[in-house]
Amino acid sequence: MESLQKSVQTVIKSGRIGSPVFLRCVCQIATEKSLLQPAAAVMALANEWMPAEPERIYAQSDAEATQLTLMVQYAGGQSAVLSVNRTRAEPECDVMLVGNKGVIYHETPIGRHHLSATPLEMGESAELTPVIAQALESGQPTPL
């Protein structure tokens, strides 16, 4: 995830897509553990790319199920739809970041070059895990 974060951040700083306004990120991971921590890592990544602070989160699914989806609304009107799915296959991540001047698409592994791609590793974002758990329990948008 670190290489993905750096490459997208470089494009954002270059101004090629303008200011980010919407992010869709779908990650497939092979894990037997809860999806809370990987979802928190993906949300932390989204928060780094958006130009405003997260304001509200809505979580759907059971943390022990095969999918956990988050919708994050940001103070500047931006939004993100983030999904973490449990799979038995190779980990992968599909990202579409829409800016006010362009779009970034990224898929890991990258087609025929997947053997030389850096493996997807989720980072640590322990501070977001309780917020996601609370949003899952309430079933309602949760202020951050």
N, C-alpha and C positions, 0 to 999 in steps of 0.2 A: 504494500500500500504506500510505502514511503516514496518509491520511484514514481508511482502514479500521482501522488500529491505534488511532488516537485515538478513534474513535467506539466501538469495542468496549471499550477501556480505560475510557472514561467510564461505560459501563453496568456494568462490573465494579466500579468504585469506588463507584457508587451503591448497590450491594448488591442490585440487582433480581434477579440470578440466583444470588446467594450466592457460594460459592467454586467456581471452575471445576474440573471433574473429568475432562472428556473433550472433545477437539477433533477434528472432522473438517474438513479443508480440502482442496478440490480446485481447483487453478489450471490454467487452459488458457492457454498462452503461445505467441506466434508468435516462434520463434527458430530459427536454424540452428546455434547454439552448444550447448555442453554444458548439460545440465540441472542440473549440480552447483550452480552459483551461485544460480539461482532456488530450488532446493530448500533451500539454506542460508538464503536470505532468508525463506522461509516458516517454516522451523524457528526462526529468530531471533524471528519474530513470535509463534509459539506459545510460546516460552520467556518472552516478556514477559507473556503472559496467564496462565500457570500460576503458582500460588502456591508451587511448589517448584522446585528445581533439576533439570535433566535428569540422569538417572542412567545410562540405557542407550538406544542407538539400534540399530534394525535397518533396513537398507536393502535394497530389492529392485529389480532391473532392471539394465540396462547404462546407464551415464551418457550414452552417445551414442544411446540408443534413444528411443522416443517417449514413454516414461513412466518416472518415477522415484518410487517410493513409500517413505515412511519411517514407521516406528512408533517413537515416542519414549515411554519410560517415565520418570516423574518420581519423585523421592525420596519424595513424599507419597502415592504410589499413583495419581496422575493418569496419563492417557495421551493420546496424540495420534496420529492417522493422517493423514499429509500426503501429497498426491499432486500432482506437477507433470507436466503433459502437454503435449507439443508439438502445436500446431495451426496451421492456416493461417487460421483465423477470427480475429475480434476477441478480444483477451485478456479473460478473465473469471475470477472467483474465487467459489467457493461455500463458505460457512463455516457450520458448526453447532457452537456452543460450549455444552456442557451444564454447568450449575452444579448445586449441591446444592439449589437452590430454583427454578430456571427455566432457560430455553434462549434463546440468541440465534441467529437465522438471518439470513444476509446473502448476497446474490447481486449480483455486479457483472459486467456491467451490469444494471441493475434494470429488467427487463421493458420496457414501452413508454417508460420514461424514460431508456433507455440512451444516447440522443443527448446528453443534458445531464449524464451522469455523468462523473466524473473518470476519465481513462484509468488503467488498472492499470499501475503501474511497480514493478518489483522493486528493493528496496534492496540494499545491499552487506552481506555477512556473510562475509567472507573467513576468519574464524577457524573457522567451522563446515565449510567446504568440505573440508579434509583429513580430518576425522572422518567425513564422509559417504562420501568416496572410500574410506577404510579399511573402513568397514562394507560397502560394495559389494564390495570385493575379497575380504573374508573370508567373506561370506555368513552371518556369525554376529552375534548381538547384541554390540555393542561398547560397553564402559563409557566414560563421559565423564569 
